[in-house]
Amino acid sequence: MSTDADEQAGDDRQKYEFKKVIEELQEFEGSGTQLVTIYIPDDKQVSSVVEHVIQEHSEASNIKSKQTRTNVQDALTSIKDRLRYYDTFPPENGIVIFSGAVNSGGGQTEMITRVLESPSEPIQSFRYHCDSAFLTEPLENMLLDKGLFGLIVLDRREANVGWLKGKRVEPVKSASSLVPGKQRKGGQSAQRFARLRLEAIDNFYQEIAEMADELMVPKRHDLDGILIGGPSPTKDEFVDGD
């Protein structure tokens, strides 16, 4: 019990620190489109991100305003320098980099760069954004209290088991069936073929149930429910245990 309490306390502390970082970023303001935000998922090669940053740096030379051009290019140079600290791929769940010249009062600006590693949820896609404010909405969405549902999707050919977290689906396990088609092979009696087919279906349903148990039972106290999807006859048979 104490272990669960310690884990919960750790999660709460992480969320608190995460929220503080977001609030700090939201306070920064820039002029025009000088503040650069890059979201990098953990399956995106760092080298390809560096290439993208170099390309953006080159295109920024076309910005008419000298001050804006200089600030954007300085921000991109800072981002490129930070990316050198990473190997082939970012750490788990990805990284977000914020860089730009922010207003510091009295008509002055200050160049800042912030790196957020391994957010609480995986970054879903690469995103490059320039604006007068840093893009924090994807991070804010990670802090929302989302429902957690177990998810089972099946037909008689294959099945997938995973999670539904808010609007995000996370596949975890899958299985393919050995259920034969409805047409029997030559030499088999219709009765024997039907019996073998029903046995194969039952075995497949059992395999799906075991996958779901292994995944969801340890999380049963956190689940808001279990959703089962698929063609009605198959889904109903699985739920009824027939």
Secondary structure, 3 states (H helix, E strand, C coil): CHHHHHHHHHHHHHHHHHHHHHHHHHHCCCCCCCEEEEEECCCCCHHHHHHHHHHHHHHHHHCCCHHHHHHHHHHHHHHHHHHCCCCCCCCCCCEEEEEEEEEEECCEEEEEEEEEECCCCCCCCCEEEEECCCCCHHHHHHHCCCCEEEEEEECCCEEEEEEEECCEEEEEEEEECCCCCCCCCCCCCHHHHHHHHHHHHHHHHHHHHHHHHHHHHHHCCCCCEEEEECCHHHHHHHHHCC
